[in-house]
Amino acid sequence: MEFAIKLSQFLLSLSILIVLHELGHFIPAKLFKTRVEKFYLFFDVKYSLFKKKIGETEYGIGWLPLGGYVKIAGMIDESMDTEQMQGEPQPWEFRSKPAWQRLIIMLGGVTVNFILAFIIYIGMTFFYGEQYISNADVKDGIWVNNLVLEKTGIKTGDKIISVDGAKINRFDEINPSLLLAKKVLIERNGKEELITFPVNFIDQLMKSEKATLINLRLPFVIGSVPKESPNKDILKPKDLIVSFNNQEVKYADELIEIAKKFKGKTVAAVINRDGKDIAVNLKVNNDAKFVVQQAMLPYDNLEKLGLYKVNKQEFGFFESIPVGIQKGTEQLASYGKQLKAIFTPSTGAYKGVGGFGAIFSIFPSTWSWYAFWSITALLSIMLGVMNLLPIPALDGGHVMFLLYEMISGKKPSDKFMEKAQLVGFILLISLLVFANGNDIYKAIVGK
């Protein structure tokens, strides 16, 4: 069932993005009286799941969910239909239109992708508002539970002040900021210290078992107790461990650290259950584990426990517009930095490039409209940016040749465009094989 939910979200998100992207090409093409022969969701290699011709356009759904396309008459595209190009140019063909009209048609898809992302962020701001913990309210610092991050010199209890000179205002900004960080200013025991990250930090991180860098410091609350736990008759869900070996423990990281000294032993502890403190003896296994599942506390519970102040803000429709635009702009800038890292070999970030498997994996196993729209907005930005890359066979490649034509006044020959399209197609297939090959490799090695 969980797989079906993930797959449903994945296919719905992909379908929305593909259809709207292709509409971005279709609408200006029709406005400029250019014939569109096909409009397809997914690729119809050899056959279609569904097709229907309305007017001069065949609309359909292919069986291969690797994208979609519109086939515009008189245009050399991924279909490599060169037979049509051998005849005399017709007034309804793409090649007969002025360069500025062709440019608008080619930019239509990515324009829709960016507009869609901003609309989603505006809508989410309006419907969900904002809920966050101020970085200044994280009084006892962060919880570092990633060995790669620890090796940089950042420790549990440190306060993150700024990343690459940019001040951190919200706690949820820390993880994405650290991912591409070069220098991090921290506060430890009242003193500031500048930490320099290694160039290949991302490469090191991808080799680690944990992708998350830091967490909030939370109390150790029991989520569930499996049957194989040595503490199955002692602990219950929602129990809060407040003391261990006569030491008061406020945070889970403190308890985990103390437990390492008592492997294979039974230790006196105090738990809080329904508001009452109860003395118990907890068993620690040889791996320093209690063999329980720790509960993930929602923000509201953190505030009730007096740990963190949760800031909540609601926005009217018109107030949501600038906030949503800002969120979209920040996400676009962040993705730009990620692309820069990917194309910088020394970072090793290219090893983390993923394909459809990686995209599928980021969708939650339970249906969440908030998560769905968040991921769809991000994917829309990614699709827009990737399509702008100056690679023949992508929109950016066509735009590059059109700009050359508009500046020089010379139109590249059909033969040149055919060869460029073929080279671009081979390059694009190579990138797809590399990205999806990375997914397969990670699935095999378990990282």
Secondary structure, DSSP 8 states (H G I E B T S, - for coil): -HHHHHHHHHHHHHHHHHHHHHHHHHHHHHHTT--EEEEEEEEEEEEEEEEEEETTEEEEEEEEEEEEEEEETT---TT---TGGGS---TTSGGGS-HHHHHHHHHHHHHHHHHHHHHHHHHHHHHH-EEEEBGGG-TT--EE--HHHHHHT--TT-EEEEETTEE--BGGGHHHHHHT-SEEEEEETTEEEEEE--TTHHHHHHHSS----EE-----BEEE--TT-TTTTT--TT-EEEEETTEE--SHHHHHHHHGGGTT-EEEEEEEETTEEEEEEEE--TTS----EE----HHHHHHTTS--EEEE---HHHHHHHHHHHHHHHHHHHHHHHHHHT-GGG-GGGG---HHHHHHTS-SS--HHHHHHHHHHHHHHHHHHHTSS-TTSHHHHHHHHHHHHHHS----HHHHHHHHHHHHHHHHHHHHHHHHHHHHHHHHT-
